[in-house]
Amino acid sequence: MCMVLIDGEAVPSCQVSAKSASAKKIVTIEGLSGNQHSYVQQAWIDEQVPQCGFCQPGQIITATSLLATHPNPSQAQIEAAMSRVLCRCGSYPRIHRAVEKAVALTSKQNNETNL
């Protein structure tokens, strides 16, 4: 799916006009991690989420937005957020595990930083 982050919110880019996006911060899947994987991308790798890969950019962008607004989301929040992106392969259980893993990776990093 054509998800991007616009000012930190996951938005289907195919439904946003260029004019309404001007002067806003836009981040694509390519711009998400810089030189190393983000926690979400690392969790996707660890959980071996992709099958066909079609939905993965949209799933990762959506999970990144979710965790930015809800650092420790409930199962209901994960399901609601991730339901916005259709996965043709049905890898939803791995997607949910990867979101939970990203939460754990972020928490671990935060705990190590605070020591």
Backbone hydrogen bonds in HBPLUS format (Angstrom, degrees):
<---DONOR---> <-ACCEPTOR-->    atom                        ^
c    i                          cat <-CA-CA->   ^        H-A-AA   ^      H-
h    n   atom  resd res      DA  || num        DHA   H-A  angle D-A-AA Bond
n    s   type  num  typ     dist DA aas  dist angle  dist       angle   num
A0013-SER N   A0002-CYS O   2.63 MM  11  5.43 154.2  1.69 152.2 152.3     1
A0004-VAL N   A0011-VAL O   2.95 MM   7  5.54 153.0  2.03 147.9 154.7     2
A0011-VAL N   A0004-VAL O   2.85 MM   7  5.54 160.4  1.89 162.5 169.3     3
A0005-LEU N   A0027-VAL O   2.87 MM  22  4.99 176.6  1.87 155.0 155.4     4
A0027-VAL N   A0005-LEU O   2.83 MM  22  4.99 155.6  1.89 143.6 151.2     5
A0006-ILE N   A0009-GLU O   2.89 MM   3  5.26 162.8  1.92 145.3 145.6     6
A0009-GLU N   A0006-ILE O   3.12 MM   3  5.26 169.2  2.13 112.3 114.3     7
A0007-ASP N   A0025-LYS O   2.74 MM  18  5.00 167.0  1.75 153.0 156.3     8
A0015-GLN N   A0012-PRO O   2.93 MM   3  5.65 164.8  1.96 123.1 127.6     9
A0016-VAL N   A0013-SER O   3.22 MM   3  5.24 167.7  2.24 111.3 111.3    10
A0021-ALA N   A0017-SER O   3.21 MM   4  6.46 132.6  2.45 141.7 154.3    11
A0021-ALA N   A0018-ALA O   3.20 MM   3  5.15 135.6  2.41  95.0 107.4    12
A0022-SER N   A0019-LYS O   3.32 MM   3  5.34 157.1  2.38 100.2 106.9    13
A0024-LYS N   A0021-ALA O   3.21 MM   3  5.59 140.2  2.38 138.3 133.6    14
A0031-GLY N   A0028-THR O   3.02 MM   3  5.22 131.2  2.26 102.3 115.1    15
A0032-LEU N   A0029-ILE O   3.31 MM   3  5.18 161.4  2.34 100.7 106.0    16
A0036-GLN N   A0033-SER O   3.37 MM   3  5.64 153.1  2.45 136.2 130.3    17
A0042-GLN N   A0038-SER O   2.87 MM   4  6.10 161.2  1.90 155.3 160.8    18
A0043-ALA N   A0039-TYR O   2.92 MM   4  6.08 154.6  1.98 144.4 151.3    19
A0044-TRP N   A0040-VAL O   2.95 MM   4  6.25 150.8  2.04 149.2 157.4    20
A0045-ILE N   A0041-GLN O   3.06 MM   4  6.37 152.1  2.14 146.2 153.2    21
A0046-ASP N   A0042-GLN O   2.84 MM   4  6.09 169.0  1.85 155.0 158.1    22
A0047-GLU N   A0043-ALA O   2.91 MM   4  5.98 158.3  1.96 148.6 153.6    23
A0049-VAL N   A0044-TRP O   3.16 MM   5  5.37 164.4  2.19 149.8 154.7    24
A0048-GLN N   A0045-ILE O   3.09 MM   3  5.00 154.4  2.16 102.1 110.0    25
A0056-GLN N   A0053-GLY O   3.32 MM   3  5.25 144.3  2.45  99.3 109.3    26
A0059-GLN N   A0055-CYS O   2.89 MM   4  6.06 157.4  1.94 157.4 164.6    27
A0060-ILE N   A0056-GLN O   2.87 MM   4  5.97 170.7  1.88 159.7 161.3    28
A0061-ILE N   A0057-PRO O   2.95 MM   4  6.06 164.3  1.97 149.6 154.3    29
A0062-THR N   A0058-GLY O   2.96 MM   4  5.98 159.7  2.00 142.0 148.1    30
A0063-ALA N   A0059-GLN O   2.86 MM   4  6.07 159.9  1.90 150.4 156.2    31
A0064-THR N   A0060-ILE O   2.91 MM   4  6.05 156.4  1.96 146.7 153.4    32
A0065-SER N   A0061-ILE O   3.02 MM   4  6.28 158.0  2.07 149.2 154.5    33
A0066-LEU N   A0062-THR O   2.92 MM   4  6.15 162.0  1.96 150.0 155.3    34
A0067-LEU N   A0063-ALA O   2.94 MM   4  6.14 167.9  1.96 154.4 156.5    35
A0068-ALA N   A0064-THR O   3.06 MM   4  6.19 135.5  2.26 138.8 150.5    36
A0068-ALA N   A0065-SER O   3.21 MM   3  5.12 129.0  2.49  93.4 107.0    37
A0069-THR N   A0065-SER O   3.23 MM   4  6.51 144.6  2.36 146.8 154.7    38
A0069-THR N   A0066-LEU O   3.16 MM   3  5.43 129.4  2.42 100.9 113.3    39
A0070-HIS N   A0066-LEU O   2.68 MM   4  5.74 147.5  1.78 152.6 164.2    40
A0078-ILE N   A0074-SER O   2.96 MM   4  6.28 158.6  2.01 153.0 158.8    41
A0079-GLU N   A0075-GLN O   2.88 MM   4  6.10 169.9  1.89 155.2 157.8    42
A0080-ALA N   A0076-ALA O   2.90 MM   4  6.03 161.9  1.93 146.8 152.1    43
A0081-ALA N   A0077-GLN O   2.98 MM   4  6.05 168.3  1.99 148.1 151.6    44
A0082-MET N   A0078-ILE O   2.88 MM   4  5.91 171.2  1.89 157.7 160.7    45
A0083-SER N   A0079-GLU O   3.00 MM   4  5.83 132.0  2.24 139.3 149.2    46
A0084-ARG N   A0081-ALA O   3.35 MM   3  6.04 167.3  2.37 115.2 118.8    47
A0085-VAL N   A0082-MET O   3.32 MM   3  6.00 168.6  2.33 117.6 120.2    48
A0090-GLY N   A0087-CYS O   3.33 MM   3  5.43 149.0  2.43 100.6 109.2    49
A0094-ARG N   A0091-SER O   3.10 MM   3  5.52 120.0  2.47 109.4 123.0    50
A0095-ILE N   A0091-SER O   2.98 MM   4  6.25 153.0  2.05 151.2 159.9    51
A0096-HIS N   A0092-TYR O   2.89 MM   4  6.09 165.6  1.91 159.9 161.6    52
A0097-ARG N   A0093-PRO O   3.02 MM   4  6.24 156.8  2.08 142.3 148.9    53
A0098-ALA N   A0094-ARG O   2.84 MM   4  6.01 151.7  1.92 144.2 152.2    54
A0099-VAL N   A0095-ILE O   2.99 MM   4  6.32 152.1  2.06 149.6 156.7    55
A0100-GLU N   A0096-HIS O   3.05 MM   4  6.33 164.4  2.07 149.6 153.6    56
A0101-LYS N   A0097-ARG O   2.80 MM   4  6.04 149.1  1.89 145.0 154.6    57
A0102-ALA N   A0098-ALA O   2.84 MM   4  6.08 153.0  1.92 147.4 154.1    58
A0103-VAL N   A0099-VAL O   3.05 MM   4  6.39 150.6  2.14 147.1 154.7    59
A0104-ALA N   A0100-GLU O   3.04 MM   4  6.37 156.8  2.10 145.0 151.0    60
A0105-LEU N   A0101-LYS O   2.78 MM   4  6.09 158.5  1.83 154.7 160.8    61
A0106-THR N   A0102-ALA O   2.94 MM   4  6.05 159.9  1.98 146.2 151.5    62
A0107-SER N   A0103-VAL O   2.88 MM   4  6.07 160.7  1.91 150.3 156.1    63
A0108-LYS N   A0104-ALA O   2.85 MM   4  6.00 160.1  1.89 149.3 154.9    64
A0109-GLN N   A0105-LEU O   3.02 MM   4  6.20 162.9  2.05 146.5 150.8    65
A0110-ASN N   A0106-THR O   2.90 MM   4  6.13 161.0  1.94 150.2 155.8    66
A0111-ASN N   A0107-SER O   2.87 MM   4  6.08 156.8  1.92 150.5 156.7    67
A0112-GLU N   A0108-LYS O   2.96 MM   4  6.20 157.8  2.01 150.6 156.5    68
A0113-THR N   A0109-GLN O   2.95 MM   4  6.13 149.4  2.05 146.8 155.4    69
A0114-ASN N   A0110-ASN O   3.08 MM   4  6.25 144.2  2.21 141.8 150.6    70
A0115-LEU N   A0112-GLU O   3.41 MM   3  5.41 161.2  2.45  99.0 104.4    71
